[in-house]
Amino acid sequence: MNPLLQVKLRFSKESNTQRPNGRNLRSAAETSVEAIDSLSEDLRAVLRYYRSTPKILKDILVDVHYNDIIAKSNRIQEVLKPSRKSTNDCIVGARFSNAPEGEENHIITYYVSQDTIERTLVELDCARRFLVQRLNGKATATNFKESDKTIVYDGFGLSKKKMRGIIIDCSVIESFSVPQISSIPSSDTFLVTFYKTELQLANILEKLGVDDARFFYSFYGDDTISLTRDLLDILEEKIPYLISMISSDFSKVTLDEIDGVQEKEEIEIPKPQNEPIIGVIDTLFDESVYFNSWVENIDYLEDFEQLLYKDAKREHGTEVTSILVDGPRMNPWLDDGCGRFRVRHFGVCEDKISTARLVRKIREIVDRNPDIHVWNISLGTEDEVSKNFISYDAAVLDDLQAKKNILFVISGTNDDREERSGILRIGSPADSLNSIVVNSVRRDGRPVSYSRKGNVLSFFNKPDISYYGGDYDDRIIAYSPKGAEPVYGTSFAAPWISRKLCYLIDIVGLPREVAKALLIDSAAGWDYKQSNFKNKDIMGYGIVPISISDILQTESDEIRFVVYGSSESYRTANYAIPVPKDDDGKFPFIARASLCYFPECTRSQGVDYTNRELSLKFGRINAKGSIDDINDNVQDDEGAHVDERQSRREFRKWENTKFISKLLGKNRAIKSYDDRAWGITITSKERLSTRTGTRLNFGAVITLREINGINRIQEFVRACTFRGWIVNEVNVQNQIEVYNVSQEEIRFD
């Protein structure tokens, strides 16, 4: 076996030298007189609607239905353009159409003035006359070239740039409409999020004549309110266009009635020393169990909850924590080699809690416990997550992880229906993109009977990974207040992953980005890209190996190394990775790579949720001095024509986890060009007009497999050292000793 290597690469920073070409119609696009007439009538209908309803807002919310998944650069730029800012600055939401999966198109909501809409109607009429008089009623990619000097733009009241922009914009628009509520979950209480306008929520309710004497509601942040059905009915009747998202305000744990409880026995366990701490946010913990000295228990309850939960059940939280502390003792076949962990357990409820109240508690708990890096959450909703927005609680978890050096491990939620027709989508907060979401598998690696599935926002790969969590007839053992107990559920798969992450971060000392990438990469292996890898929407990237040594070591014919860096410019790059060659001067390797980062996100942007994209390329340097990417990623190459739908499907654009791999098969050594090495680039793009301008850390795991089975790791290490790079072997025993020394208490005489 070869050890995992840490290589401290020197990255260069590169600015974007590409200049955007002039806008043109796409090859198959067109704009006709009939299309402009239809769009004009849509906008008039929008104006008629708002004139017929009581005026609440200063301006107007309007949906633009695009005819594709649209890149930022291809969104409308002249249609609905305010006089002093861009149309992108007017976006307040984005969702997908209700087309079948894989055929969805963007619907983007804009907040613009009535004057802007009326001006757009005038400009559309100008464009219509231009089409009739200059292009026989239809603009196409053939007759509407920017370079065509025979087209006369004078005489229509618009500049050439404006006229072309209007016509090109119309080619990507299917229709306009007033925003509507898509669906309302079955619940007694709701979390309702409003589109961002000039009005505060309190002002909106005041204009509607709503007072807290008649209705129960609570504000959460600037745009979200928790309310009951009677108030939602009023909002739905009077201002449906202002409502951006509706979800159930309810999180719960299903406590299954499990037979076959073993007798409670006296079990000896050593006293804790300086083991790292995992944070747990779950149901209440029972301090009567044998491992209570390993758990710092806090019943994190409000005054009314302390009375309400005086005699509360404490099984679920206790069972989850038992796996974190002493899981391998109860399940020898799942001995991961990570040892025991201390736990700081925050019991926030008995079996159910308001989502909004849970979120408030999570924020407080995390802020007050900065020493904890890994948090386990096995709470979730029965309702399926929306296809068009991230849940309120998941968005808060994403925000915390974007700003703090922490990582949440979340159970993928269970399907507890007595009768099942089809597979449910996962429930919140398992739609958290920055978190690691864990689904459950049986001992033989098959998905369990209660599995729920992704993807999230019709695109993002959730759940991330799978692990052994038991099934009805294939259970694992946890410890409850009654004793050892056979259990099943994603709640009991997640803590095994929390153990591994805490080991990698707090004992081995890896950054969280690298630790997450390691788990993703170890689960995916060489099989994920194969066509016969099934159940990706249920199992994520695959099953994480049981033993931690299988994550920190690799086969003798493989070189596996991790790199850590930060993106502070358009492109972060290294073009000198010394991949060994064979006697013929060729590279006898296939490769795979995983990349993880924790971007800031904006929930109000709907399906366009992540603010920043890091695109990964890795491969040999070719004769042109560029990278032959192992995933054939050309989306950032100059002159490349890759549409947004293809970029998302093939290159996972906007996703915060990237996995690329060369397919196994009849592999041959590949040519080396002029003694060039291999390279890696991380290309950064931002979605919002307001750039963050901040550094974004990333971690990458790269695996090279020698196709002839030869161990070339020492060649690689020597070549890296020759370049002046620091290369460290991840030696588990050494890291444990370093950790123990770092935790020793120093006393001064």
N, C-alpha and C positions, 0 to 999 in steps of 0.2 A: 504493500500500500504506500502511496505517496502522501505527504502532508499537504494541507492547505497552505498556500503562500500568501503573504501580504506584500504587495509591491507598491512602493511609494513612487508613482509616476510623476514626472514633471510635465504639467499640462501648459500648453500655450493658449493665449486668448486671441481669438480672431473676430474681427468685425464683419458685418455683412457687406460685401462688395457688390452684390447683385442689385441691379436697378430695375424696378418694375417696368414692364413694357406698357405701351398705351393700351387702353381697354378696347377689346373687340368682342364681337359676338362669338360665342363658342361654336365649334364646327357644325353641330346639329341644331343650334338655336335659331330662333326667328322671332320677329315681332311684326304682327299684322295690324291692319286697321281694325279688324274685328276684335283683336285682343285688347287694343287700347280702348275701344268702345266699351267692352265688358269691364275693364278696370275702372274706367271713369264712372260707370253706373254703380259699381261697388262703392266707390268713395262717396258718391252722392247719397247712397243708402246709409252709409255710416253717419254722414252729416244729418240726415233726416232722423235717424234714431236718437242722436244726442239732443236734437232740437225738441223732440217729443217727450223727453224725460227731464225731471227736475235737475237743475244744474248744481252739481256737487263739486266738480273739479274745474280748475281754470282752463285746462287743455283737454285733449281727446286721446283716449287709448284706442289704438287700431292694430288689428292683426294683419300681418303680411304673410300670406300663404305662398311659400316658395315651391318651385317644381323640382327640387332636389335637396339633398343635404348640402348646405351651402357654406363655403369657406368665408372667412371674414373679408377677404379681398374681393369676393364676388357678391357680397350683399349690396343692396341698393345704396347708391351714393348721391343721386340727384333727385329721385322721386322721394317725396316727403322730407326733403332737406330743409332744415331751418336756415334762416338767413345768416346766423353767426356761429354755427357749430355743425359738426358732421352728423349724419344719420345714425352712425354707430353710437354716438353719445346719447341718443334718444331711446336706446333699447332698454326695456325694463323686464323682459322675460323671453324665454324660448322654449318651445316644446316640439314634439313630433306629431305628425298627422296620424290618423287611425288606420293607416294602410297595413297590410300584412307585414310581418317581421322581415326586415331586409329591404322593404320598399318604402319605408317611411321618408317623408320630406319635412323640412323645417317649417315651423310656424313661429314667427318672431313678432313680439309685441312691442310697438313703439308708442311713445308718449309725445305728441306733437300738438301744436296750436291749430285752431280752426283756420287761421290765416294761412298756415303752411299747407293744409289740405286744399283750400280754395286756390292757392297759387299753383299747386301741383295739377289741379284740374285744368287750369289755363295752359300750363306747359304741356300737358297731355294732348290738348287740342292742337297746339302748335306742332307737336310731333306727328299727330294724325295727318294734318295738312301736308307736312313734309313727305310723309310716306306716299300719299296720294299723288303728289305733284312730281316727286323726284325718283321714287322707287317702285312705281306701279302698285302701291298698296301693301308692300311687304319688304321688310329688311331681313336679309339672310347673311351668312358668313361670306357668301360669294359676291353679293352686290353692295355690301356695306363696309368695305375695307377702308381703314383709316387712310391708307396711302392713295386711295383713288381720288385723283385730282379733278375728275370730271364731275364729281358731285358738288353742286352749289348749295351752300347752307344759308346764304343771305336771303332775307325777305320773309322770315318766319318768326322774328322777334326773339330768337335765342341764338347764343353763340354756338359755334361748331362744337366746342367741348360740352356745352350743356345739352345740345340736341343729341349728340352721340350718347351721352350718359343716360338721358331719359329713355332712349330706345333700347340701350343695352340692359338697363334696369328692368324694363318691361319684359324682356326675354326670359327673365328668371322668376317672374311673379306669376302665380296662378290666379290669385284673387286677393281681395281685401275683405275684412269683416270686423264686426264688433267682438271683442273677447267674450267667451262664454265659459261657464263652469263645465268642465268635462265630466266629472263624476263625484259623487258624495259617498263616502264609506258608511257602512252601517255601524252606528255608534250612538252613545248618549251625549258624549262631549267631543269637541272637535278643536283642532288647531287650524286656524285660518290665517293665511298669509296674503297680504294685499300687495298690489303693484305699487312701486315706489312713485309717489307724486309729491307735490308741494305740501300736501296735507298730512298732519300727524294723525294717528289712529283716533286719538281722543277727539280731534276736530271732526273727523268723519262721523263718529257716533253722535256727536253733538248736533251736526247738521241733520242727522236722521231722527233726532229727538229721542235717542236711546239714553236712559239713565240707569245707574246701578241699583236703584231701588226696585226696579221691575225685573232686571236681568242679572244673571250671574256671569261675570267674565273677568279675565285677568290678562294684562299685557305682558308679552314676552319679547323684549327687543323693540326695535323701531317699527317693525312691519307685521308682527304676528300676535294673535290674540287667541286665548282659550275661551271657548264659549259653549253654551248648550244649544239644543235643537231649536228652541223657540226664537232665540236671537238669530241663529243661522237662517231661519225661514225669512226673517225680515230683510237680512242682507241679500239673500237670494232673490227676493222680490224687487228690492229697490235699487241695488247696485251690483248686479251679478258681474258686470264688466270689470269691476274693481278687484275681484277676488282672483288671485293668482294660483293659490294652492289650498287644498283642503285635505286634512288627514285626521285619523282618529287620535284623540288625546288619551292613549291607553296602552300601557305596556304590562305584560304579565308573564308569569312562568306557569306552565302546566305541571302540576304535581301529580304524577301518575301513582295510582294505587298499585303497589308492587308486592307480589306474593314472595314467599320464601325468604323472609328476613332471618338472617342467622342470629344466634344468641350473642348478646353483648359479652365480649371477653376482655380479660385484663391483658393489655398489650404494653410491653415496655418499649419506650422510645427514648433515645438519649436527649439530653438537654440541648437546646439550640446554642450555637456558638456565634459565628459571624457570617452565617449564610445570607445571601442576598434576599431581599424582600420583594414579593409580588403583591401588587394591590388587587383586591377583589371588591367589586361593587355588585351586590347580589341581594338575595333575601337574607334573613337573619341567621346568625351563627349560634350554635349551642355549645357552651363552654364546658359541658360535662364530658366531652369526648377525650380519648386518651392522648391526643396530640395537641391539647389546648395550650400547652406552654409554647408551642411554635406559632401561635396565632395571637396577634394583638387585635382584639375584637372591639369594634365601636358600633353600637346600635345608633345609626345616624338618622334619628327620628325627630320630628317636630313634637311639640307638647301633646297635641291631640292624637298623634300617631302612637306615642308611648302608651296612652290609655287604650287606644284601639288595638294595639298589638301586644297587650300585656301577656296574653296566653297564646301567642302566635306560634304556628308551626315553623320549625327551623331546619327542616330536612334538606331542602335544595341547596341553600347556601353552605351548609355544613358539608354536604357531599362534594360539592365543587371544590371547596378548600381542602378536603381530605386528599384529593388527587394531587393538588399542588404540593402538599406537604409530604405525603407518604404513598403516592399512587403505585410505585413499583412494588412495594411490599405486598399490597393487596392484589396486584396483577403482575406476577413475575414475568409473564410473556411480553409485557410492555415495559420492561426495565430499560430505561433510556440512557442509563449511565450518568444522569445529571445529579444524582443524590437527592437530598431533601432541601426544601425551601421554606423560609419563614413567610408568613402571610400577614398582611394588614387588611383585615376584613371589615368592610363597611356594609352593614345591613341596612338597606334603605326601604324595605317593605316586607310584607309577608308573602304575598303571591301576585299582587298587582299594584300599579302606581300610575298616576297621571304622568304622561310623557313630559309635559312641561315641568312638573315638579322634580322628576328624575333628572332632567337636564340641569336644573338649578343646583341640585345636590352634587352632580358629577363635577360641575365647574368648581364648586366650593371645595370638594374633596381633593381634586387634582391640584388646585392652587395651594392648599395647605400641606401637601405632601410632596414637595419637589424632589425628595430623595428616591422616589419610586419611578422606575422607567417603564415597567411592563404592568399593564392593567388588564384584568380579566373581567369581561362582562358577559354573563349568560342570561340576560333578560331580553325579551323581544315581543313583538306584536303578532297577533294572529293574522291581521290584515296584510294583504300583499302590498309591497312597495309600489309606488306609482311608476309608470313608464316615462313620466314627463318631469319629475322633480325628485330631488333627494329629500328624504324625510327630515323633519326638524331636528330630531335627536342625532341622526347620523351627521348632519351638517355641523352641529356643535362639536362632535367628536373630531371631525375633519379639521375644524378650526383650531382646536386645542393641539392637535398633532402638528399642524403647520407652524405653530408658534412656540411649542415646547418640545423638549427632548424626551418624548414619551411615545409609547406605542400601545394601542388598544388591540386586544384579541377578543373577538366577538363570535359567539355561537351563531351558526347559520339559520337558526329557528327550525322548529319541527312542524310537520303536518299532523295535527292531532284530530282530524276529522274522523268520525266513525265510518262514514261512507265517502269514498274518494273517487272523483272523476277528473282525471288529468292531474298534473303536477302543479302545485301552487308555486308562485314566485316567493322568494324569501321575504320575511317581514323585517321592519326596522328594529334596531339600527344596523342590521346586517348589510345595508346599502352604503355604509360608510366606506368611501374610497381609500382613505389613508390607512384605515385599520386593516388588520389581517382577519378575514372572515373564514371560519372553519366549518365545513360540513362533516358529516359522519359517514363512516363505512363499516362494513362487517369485517370479521377477522380474515375472511378470504379476499378482501379488497373490493367487494361489490358494494354499490350504494345501498343504503338502508331503506327499509320500507317507508319511513316517514320523511324521506328527503324532500326538500324544497329546492328550487332552482333559481339561477340568474337568467339573463344578464341584468345589469342595472342601467337604466336610461337607454335600453335597447342596444347597448354597446359594451359597457364596461364589464370586465371579466370578474364576476363575483358568483359564488364564493371564491376565495383565493386558492385554498388548499383543502385537503381532507385528512382525517385521522380517525382512529378507532374509537367509536363512541358507543358501541353496542347496538343491538336491535332487540325486538320483542323476544326472540328465541335465541339470542346470541349476545348476552349481556356482559358488561364488565362490572367490577366490584368497586364501590365507593363506601365511605363510612358515614352513617347517619347517627342521630342521637340514640337510635335503637340498636346500633351495631353495624357490622358489615352487611351491605345490601347490594343485590344485583340491580343494576340501573342501565338505562339507555337514553340517548339523546345527544344532540349537538352540544348541549350544556356540558357534557362530560368528555367530549372530544376537544373542546377549546382549551381546557386547563393543561392538557399535555403539550399543546403548542406554546402556551405561556411559559411552561417550564423550560422548554428548549430556548425560547427567546431570551428569557432572563439569564440562562446559562451563557448564551452567546454574547449578550450585552454586558452583564455585570461580572462574570467570571473571566470569559475569554477577552473581554474588553473591546469588542467590535462596535463600531457605530451602528445605530439602529437601521440606517439605510442598508448597510452591508448585511446585517443580521436578517432583515426581511428578504433581501435578494438571495441569500444563501438558502433560506427555507423554500422560496419559490423555485430556485434552480434545482435543489435536491428532489423536490416533488416532481418536477417536469422531466428531468433527466433527458435521455435521448429519444424517449418514446412520444413526448407530447406532440411533436410536429408530424408524427406518422398519421396516415389517413385512418388507421384502425383504432386510434385513441378515441374512445367513446365517452359520452356523458360529461363533456367539458362544462356544460351549464350546471351540472350537479356537483362534480368533483373538483372544479377549478383546474389548477395546473397539475393536480395529482395528489398522491398520498406521500406525506413526509416520512422518510425512514425512521424506524423506531430508535435506533441507537444514535446518540449524538456523535459517535466516532465516524459513522457513515456520512455525516454532514461535514465533519472537519478533516476527513481523509478521502482519498480517491484511489482509483485503480492505478496499478504501476505503469500502465501505458497512457496515463492521462496527466496533464499538467493543469492544475486548477489554482487560480489566483484571484485575489480580490483587490480592487482599487477603490479609493475614496477621494472625492474631490468636490469642488463647488463650481456652479455655473454662474459667472458674473458678466458674461459677454454673449454675443450671438453664438459663437462656437468655441467650445473647449476641446482641445485636441492634443494627441500625442501620435506621432508618425514613426516611432522608432522602437516598437515592441519587438524584441529579438526572438522571434519564433525559430526554433532550430530547423536545419535543413538536413536532407539525406546526402548520400555520397554523390548523387547526381545534381546537387545544388537546387533541389526542389523541396517544397514544404509537404512533408508526409502527414498532414493533419486534417481532420475536420474539426469544427469548432461550434460552440454555443456560448451565449452570453445572456445575462439577466441584469436589468437595471431597475432600481427603485429610488423614488424620491417622494417628498411630502409637500405638494404644492398648496398654496392658498386657493380657496374655492369661493365661489359666489352663488349662494343658493337661489337668489332672485333671478339668475340667468337661466334657470331651468335646465334643459338638456345640455346647454353649453356651460357646464358647471365648473370645470377646472380652469383656473386663470392662466396657467402656464404649462407649456409642453416642452419636454426634453426628448429629442429624437436621437436614437442610438444607431451608430454605424460601427461595424468592426469587421476587419478583414485585411488581406494583403494589400500593399500599395502597388498599383498597376503602372504601366508605362507612362501614363499621363500624370502620375504623381498623386492620384486620388485613390480612395479606398474602394476595393471590390467588396462590397458588403456581402456578408454571408446570407443576408435576407433579401438581397437585391433591392435595397431601399434607395430609391432615386428621387424621393419627393422633394428634397432640398437641393438637388442638383440644378445648376443653371440650364435653362432650356427644357427642363422636364415638364411633362404635362400629365399630372396625376390629380384627379379630382378628389374632392373632400370625402366622398363615400369610399373610394378606393383607399385613401390614406388611412381612414379609420379602420377599415376591414383588414387590410393587409399589413399595415405598419403601426396599428394601434395608436394613431394620432390622438393626443389629448389624454391618453390613459397614463396613469402614474406608475405602472409596472410594465416593463418591456421585456419580452423573452424572444430571442432570435436563435435559430439553430440551423445547421446544415443537416439535411436528412441523411440518415444512415442508408447505406446501399452499396453499390459497387463503387467504392471511393478510390480515387487514385491521387498520387502526389500531384500538387499543382505547381506551376511554373513560378519562379522568382524573377522579377524584372529588375535587371541591373543591380543585383544585390540589395534590393530594397527590403525593408522589414514589413511588419504589419502595423496597422494603425487603429485608433479608436477616436471617434468624434462624438461629442454631445452638443446638439444644436438646440438652442432655446428660442421659443416663440411665445409671445404673450397675446392673449385674446382681447383684453379690454384696452380701450384707448388710453386709460390712465395706467401707465406702466408702473410696476412695483419697484423696479430698479434695485431689488435686493438680491443678495446671493442666495442660491438654492443648492443645498448639499445633495449629493447623489452617491450611491454605492453601486458597484458593478461586480459581478462574479463572472469570470471567463474560464471556460474549460476547453482544453485542446486535447483531442484523442489521436494518438499516433496510430495510423492505419495498419502498420506492420507489427504492432504490439511491443515496440521497443520503448524502454524507459529513458526519456531524454530530459528529465527534470533538472539534472545537474548542469547540463549544457545551458538550459534556460537561465538558471540561477547565476552561473558564471557570466553569461552575456549581459544580464541585467546589472550585476555588480560592476562589470567593466565599464558600463555607462555611468557609473556613479550613483545608481539607484539603490535604495535600501530595500533588501529583501529579507523578510522574517518568516520562519516556519512557525505555524500555529501549533505549538506543542502544548497539549492539554494539561499535562502534569505541571509544566513550568508556569502556565497561566494560573493554575490553582494556587501554587505557592506564592506567586506575585499577588494574587488577590488576598490571600491570608495575611501576608505581610502588610498590605495596605490597610487592612482592617484592624491591625493590632493597636491597642491603646498605649500611647506613649506617656510615661510618667516621668516628671522632672523632680530630681531630689532637691 
